[in-house]
């Protein structure tokens, strides 16, 4: 405890540095929940769209509060933030790359297993207005 602080000032200083961010985060979470529920009620969005948004807000607020409390106690959060963002960016890039590979693999397996098309079928992709006919493989 610093010598120029009395015990009461020290306790109040640390309580405001730890409890206040938590209380503010709970208030922001409650307000965001109300705002999102209002948005869902006024639009055609299903109620299921609300849950992922609230989960993202909750985790973001937990990270902000955690970093705020760590910074209050003198921890260098810039280094922690740099490592965290680098790790999340690496995971995101890997996830996107893996997603496209797995998507193509799964689509290929579904086409091979279920054989949804026969020779002579007409196929149309509506968003792009692409049409075609399934033909036999010419060797």
N, C-alpha and C positions, 0 to 999 in steps of 0.2 A: 504494500500500500504506500503510495507517495506520501512524503512527510508533510506536505502543505495541505493535505486533505484531512478532515476529521473523519471519524468512522461513519457518521451519518451521511456526509457528503459523498464518501466513497461508495456506500451502499446505494444511495440515490443515483449516483453517476452510472453504476453498473446496471441497476434496475432499468433506468431509462434507455440504456444501450442494448438491453436484451429483451425486456418485456415490451417496450414500446414498438419495436419492429414486428413482433409477433401479433400484437393487438392490431396494428395497422394492416398487416397482411390478412388477418381474419376479416377485418372490415372490408378490405378491397375484394376478398374472395366472395363475401356475402353480396356486395354491390354488383360484382361481375355476374354472379349467379342470377340475381334478379334481372339484370339487364339482358342476359342471354335468354332467360325464360320469357321476358317480354318480347324479345326479337322473334323467338320461335312461335309465340302465340300470334304475332302479327303477320307472319309470313307462312308460306306453305311448307316450311321445313318440318320434318317429323321430330317428335320428342327425342328419338334416339340420337339425333344430331347434337343434342345438348350435352350428353355424357362425355364424349371425347373432348369437347371444348372446355368443360369444367375440369377435367383431369389435367389438361395441358396448363390451364391457369393455376391449378393447385401446385403442380410440380414447379412451375416458373416462380411462384411466390415462395415456395419452400427454399429454392435455390437463392433467391434474393435475400430472404431473411437469414439464411445460413451465412451467406457472404457478409451481410451487414454485421451480424454478431461476431464473426471471425475478425472482421476489420476493426470492430470496437475493441477487441482484446489484443490488437496489435499484430495479428497474423497478416502476412503479405498475401492478399487475395489476388493480386495481379498474376502471380505465378500459378496459383491454383486455377484461376480463370483461363489462363493460356493453355494449360495442360487439358483442362476439361473441354474447351472448345476444339482443340486439336483432336482429341479423342472422339468427340461427337461428330466432327467433320469426317474423320476417317471411317467411322461406323456408317454414316449416311452415304458416303460414296460407295463403300462396299455393299451396302444394302441395295442401292439402286442398281449397281452392276450385277449383283446376284439375282435381283428381282427379274431383270430382263432375261437373263440366261434361264432361270427356272420357268419363267412364263413361256418362253419359246419351247423349252423342253416339254413342259406339260401339254401345250397345244399340239405339239408333234405327236406325243403319245396318245392323246385323245383322238386325233385324226387317224392314227394307225389302228387303234383298238376298236373304235366304234364305226369307222368307215361311213361317215354320214353322207358321202357323195357317191353317186354312181355315174358311169360313163353316159353322157347325154344330158345330165342334169344342168339346169340353168342356175347360176349363182349370181347374186346381186348384193353389193355392199352399199346400203342406202346412204350413209353419210357422205361417201365420196362418189356416189352414182357410178360405181364400177360394175359392169356386167360381163359375164362370160359363160362359156360352156365347158363342162368337164369332158376332156378328150382322152383317148387311150394314148399311152406312152409310145411314141414312134422311135424305134431303135434303128 
